[in-house]
Amino acid sequence: MERKKIPYQKTIFVCVNKREDGRPSCAHSLEGGSELCKALKESVKAAGLKGKIRVASSGCLDLCAQGPNLFIYPDGVWKSRVGLADIPQILSELGIC
C-alpha cells in the first residue's frame, strides 16, 4: 500500500442512487443526482477549478427522501434538495479562488 497526500482540495460526492421499486431516491427527483453531478463537473471545469475540486458520483447517502443530496469533503458540509440552480452558490461557498 502506498500512502499519498489527497490530490484535491475538496471533493463533492453527489448521490446518483436510483431505487428500482419507485421509492424516493436522489435520482428520481426532477433534477436528479446524475444531472446534478454532470452539471457540477462542467461548472467546476468552467470555473477553472479542475484539479482543485473533484466531483464524484456516489451511491446511496441514506437520506433519499431529501434528495438530491451531496456531501463536501473535507468540509463536512451536507446539502439536501439540491437543484441545478444551486450550483453557483455551492461553488461560491467552496472558498477556492
Secondary structure, DSSP 4 states (H G I P E B T S, - for coil): ------SSSEEEEEE----TTS---TTTSTT-HHHHHHHHHHHHHHTT-BTTEEEEEES--S-GGG-S-EEEETTTEEE-S--GGGHHHHHHHT---
